[in-house]
């Protein structure tokens, strides 16, 4: 687990699959500094569909997101 700029983040791995979780614990937007590409699976705001993302990501106030990380080609 890691915390920077009021964003907690961690990675879960199963085999070759890596899932990243970013949680903004501030009451204002924060930049989640991560590198790479992935597929946003869900946001705690429940208003975004699954879509490709590339780090870093701007998280809204108190937002959490789950990203399925893509392996480098």
Order of alpha helices (4+ residues) and beta strands (2+ residues): beta-beta-beta-beta-beta-beta-beta-beta
